[in-house]
Amino acid sequence: MFASTISTGIAQSSNELNNMINDCLSDYSNAHLNNLLRTNVSLFILDYYPQFFQFSDSVINNLKSKHFEPIWINNPNNYKYLEEEYPALFFDGLYLDSNKLTIKFSNRFVQYDKKIKMMSIGISMWYRYIYEYSCEEKRWIFIKKVSDGI
């Protein structure tokens, strides 16, 4: 019974986190991805998401409709696809401070130089979605969205 309770709690919190990330990614892709589209191909970086994260169908369909190619940037087999500079969408992580959770994304430009065997990643814009935990409602409440850039 104890194991069942623990696994249910973990699953619920994981689902809530998945939903929050998908909601942010959906907002981000609807509102900001046109700024990133400079070429016919743009990349959607699959690295750095939490373990067991699942993208919602609406996020996947939205990114496909905007011609984003999903790619694992840390896979050396994919370096051959990065010989030109491409705009890319990165998940920059989750940050917890007290009762506030920040979910971050950024627009970057990625290129792999095979001569010197080095990845160049330049940042241009970043977006933060800030949530606050409500003990009364026992859930995360969206507070605000902040964007900034170079």
Buried (B, 14 or more C-beta within 10 A) or exposed (E): EEEEEEEEEEEEEBEEBBEBBBBBBBBBBEEBBEEBEEEEEBBBBBEEBEEEBEBBEBBBEBBEEBEBEEBEBEEEEEBEBBEEBBBBBBBBEBEEEEEEBBBBBBBBBBBBEEEEEEEEBEEEBBBBBBBEBEEEEEEBEBEEBEBEEE
